Amino acid sequence: QVQLVESGGGLVQAGGSLRLSCAASGRTLTIYRVGWFRQAPGKERETVATISRTGVRTYYADSVRGRVTISRDNAKNTVYLQMSSLRPEDTAIYYCAATTRVSDSPKEYDYWGQGTQVTVSS
């Protein structure tokens, strides 16, 4: 239905910032709720943030609240994750995903990007 491609990952020092982008194609992003998820080695995939299809409502995990901002530009078919005050424990592969449901659970997201690596050095 929709294809997602993440970009913007990389190596950053603790306390630094990164902006991840999720570009969609094949379908308009307007009909989807979009989320950012991450998975560290040996750990379960977890939700970082989600944003409603209109961009009005957002959800943040407690571990990142206040340090990340999710936003979307439907005209550009792109969702962003702005991250600041990064910590080594933020190191993970970050995935963008989309769903037509109203949910923050990764199990209910249907379309996934390939992921982008974020590494935070101490």
Secondary structure, DSSP 8 states (H G I E B T S, - for coil): --EEEEE--EEEETT--EEEEEEEESS-GGG-EEEEEEE-TTS--EEEEEE-TTSS-EEE-TTTBTTEEEEEEGGGTEEEEEE-S--GGG-EEEEEEEESS----GGG--EE---EEEEEE-
